[in-house]
Amino acid sequence: MKPTTLAVILFSAAAHAGVIVEASGGKGFNIAPHIAQSVTTPSGGPWYSIDFSFLKTNYDGIVPVTRGDTYILSSPYFGSPGLLHTAPQIVAKNIAKTNYGHHFSDSVILQPNTTYWFYSTGVFPDDSVSAQLQGYGGGHGYYSIGPKDNFLQILGYDWSFRLSGLVVGAFNLPPEPIEPVDPPIGGVPEPATLATTGLALLLCGIIRRRAR
């Protein structure tokens, strides 16, 4: 395999392996159609190319669930889902929906050891997202029972979620390929040279035998 090809493969694999925080498991919850979750980032980072999704655990395993749009906030919001877009503490809104969840612009940078609040504008039917009883210690779950009803904290419960991204500066560009090193002068001979030398020695032996 050529070094350049190897570098591209390594870059591609790393680009999809950036789970920052995940709280999975639990079971379906019927409390409300509008949900939010606060998440505390670990040490390391900072991170960009952010994806966020709520999770559902079923017979197919852990499945991302994305509905509506997702806002990142810098503090909790206790207004209604219908007015979420006017919240002054909004940090960013997703720009796309992917297989990994709601995706945010690369200009959105999450800092380490920092709590962020992820609020969805989507409507989640009963049992469409899993929840855990005291399953995640780095945040809290929130809910609203209607578009005009204020968000409230769910005491003792967290929504299952996955937050992923890439470390800033780590994979902005594929690693530079490793150039092959020329063998030093007087080093290991080429195979063709070995074959020629062996043939010459064989001929010399034949000639010496005939001379005897």
C-alpha positions in Angstrom: 0.0 0.0 0.0 1.3 3.4 -0.9 2.0 5.8 2.0 -0.4 8.4 0.6 -3.2 5.9 0.5 -2.5 4.8 4.0 -2.7 8.5 5.2 -6.1 9.0 3.6 -7.5 5.9 5.2 -6.2 6.9 8.6 -7.7 10.3 8.2 -11.1 9.0 7.1 -11.3 6.5 10.0 -10.4 9.1 12.6 -13.0 11.5 11.2 -15.9 9.2 12.2 -14.6 8.1 15.6 -15.1 11.3 17.6 -17.6 10.5 20.4 -17.1 13.2 23.0 -19.9 12.1 25.5 -22.5 9.4 25.3 -25.1 8.3 27.7 -26.9 5.3 26.2 -29.3 2.6 27.5 -32.4 3.1 29.5 -35.9 2.6 28.1 -38.6 4.5 26.3 -40.2 7.4 28.2 -43.7 8.8 27.8 -43.4 12.1 29.8 -43.5 14.7 27.0 -43.1 15.4 23.3 -40.5 18.2 23.7 -37.2 17.4 25.3 -33.7 18.9 26.1 -30.5 17.7 27.8 -27.6 19.4 29.4 -24.1 17.9 28.7 -20.8 18.5 30.3 -17.7 18.0 28.0 -14.7 16.2 29.4 -11.1 17.4 29.5 -9.3 17.5 26.2 -10.7 19.2 23.1 -11.8 21.7 22.1 -14.0 20.2 19.5 -15.6 21.2 16.2 -17.7 19.4 13.4 -20.2 18.7 16.2 -23.0 16.2 15.9 -25.7 15.7 18.5 -28.6 13.2 18.7 -30.9 11.7 21.2 -30.9 7.9 21.3 -33.3 5.0 21.4 -32.3 1.5 22.5 -34.3 -1.2 20.8 -33.8 -4.6 19.1 -31.6 -3.0 16.4 -29.3 -1.6 19.1 -28.7 2.1 19.8 -30.4 4.3 17.1 -29.9 8.1 16.8 -33.2 10.0 16.8 -33.4 13.4 15.2 -36.5 15.5 14.9 -37.0 19.2 14.1 -33.8 21.2 14.9 -31.4 21.3 17.8 -30.1 24.5 19.5 -27.0 24.6 21.7 -27.5 27.0 24.6 -25.0 28.3 27.2 -27.5 28.1 30.1 -30.9 26.4 30.8 -34.0 27.8 29.0 -37.3 27.6 30.9 -39.5 29.2 28.2 -41.8 27.4 25.7 -40.6 25.4 22.7 -42.5 27.8 20.4 -40.2 30.7 21.6 -37.0 28.7 21.8 -35.5 30.5 18.7 -35.7 33.8 20.6 -33.6 32.6 23.6 -30.7 35.0 24.2 -28.4 32.2 25.4 -28.4 30.4 22.0 -24.9 29.4 20.9 -25.7 27.8 17.6 -28.4 26.0 15.6 -27.7 22.9 13.5 -27.2 23.3 9.8 -27.9 19.8 8.6 -29.2 16.4 9.6 -26.9 13.4 9.0 -26.7 9.7 10.0 -24.9 10.8 13.2 -27.5 13.3 14.2 -27.9 17.1 13.9 -24.7 18.6 12.5 -23.4 22.0 13.4 -21.2 24.4 11.4 -17.4 24.0 11.8 -17.3 27.4 13.3 -19.1 26.1 16.4 -16.4 25.2 18.9 -17.2 23.3 22.2 -14.7 23.9 25.0 -13.6 21.2 27.5 -15.0 20.9 31.0 -18.0 23.1 30.0 -21.8 22.5 30.3 -24.0 23.0 27.2 -27.7 22.6 26.9 -29.2 20.9 23.8 -32.8 21.8 23.1 -34.8 20.2 20.3 -37.7 21.8 18.4 -39.0 18.4 17.3 -42.0 16.5 18.6 -41.0 13.1 20.0 -43.8 10.5 20.2 -44.1 8.2 23.1 -41.2 5.7 23.5 -39.2 7.3 20.6 -36.3 8.3 22.9 -34.8 6.4 25.8 -34.4 7.8 29.3 -32.2 6.7 32.2 -32.9 7.0 35.9 -29.8 8.8 37.3 -27.9 7.4 34.4 -25.7 10.5 33.6 -24.0 12.6 36.1 -22.9 15.4 33.9 -26.3 17.1 33.2 -30.0 17.0 33.5 -33.0 16.1 31.3 -35.7 18.7 30.5 -39.2 18.5 29.0 -42.2 20.4 27.9 -45.7 18.9 27.5 -46.7 21.3 24.6 -45.4 24.1 22.3 -46.7 26.8 24.6 -45.8 25.1 27.9 -42.5 26.0 29.6 -39.6 23.6 29.8 -39.1 21.9 33.2 -36.3 19.8 34.6 -37.0 16.0 34.9 -36.0 15.2 38.4 -33.7 12.1 38.5 -33.9 11.4 34.8 -31.6 12.0 31.8 -32.4 11.5 28.1 -30.1 9.1 26.3 -27.8 11.0 23.9 -24.6 11.1 21.9 -22.4 14.1 21.4 -19.5 13.7 18.9 -17.0 15.9 17.1 -13.3 16.3 16.1 -10.5 17.8 18.1 -9.5 21.2 16.8 -6.2 21.0 14.9 -5.9 17.2 15.1 -7.4 16.2 11.7 -7.8 19.5 9.8 -5.7 18.0 7.0 -4.6 14.4 6.2 -1.2 13.6 7.6 1.6 14.2 5.2 2.7 11.0 3.4 6.0 9.4 4.5 8.5 9.6 1.7 10.4 6.4 0.9 14.0 6.6 2.0 16.7 5.8 -0.6 19.0 2.9 0.5 22.4 4.1 1.5 25.4 3.7 -0.7 27.0 0.3 -0.1 23.8 -1.0 1.5 21.6 -4.0 0.6 22.1 -4.8 -3.1 19.1 -4.9 -5.5 17.8 -8.4 -6.4 19.0 -8.0 -10.0 22.5 -7.3 -8.7 22.4 -10.4 -6.5 21.4 -12.6 -9.4 24.2 -11.2 -11.7 26.8 -11.8 -9.0 25.6 -15.3 -8.4 25.7 -16.2 -12.1 29.3 -14.8 -12.3 30.5 -16.9 -9.4 28.9 -20.0 -10.9 30.7 -19.5 -14.2 34.0 -19.0 -12.4 33.6 -22.3 -10.6 32.9 -24.2 -13.8 36.0 -22.7 -15.5 38.2 -23.6 -12.5 37.0 -27.2 -12.6 37.7 -27.5 -16.3 41.2 -26.0 -15.8 42.1 -28.8 -13.4 
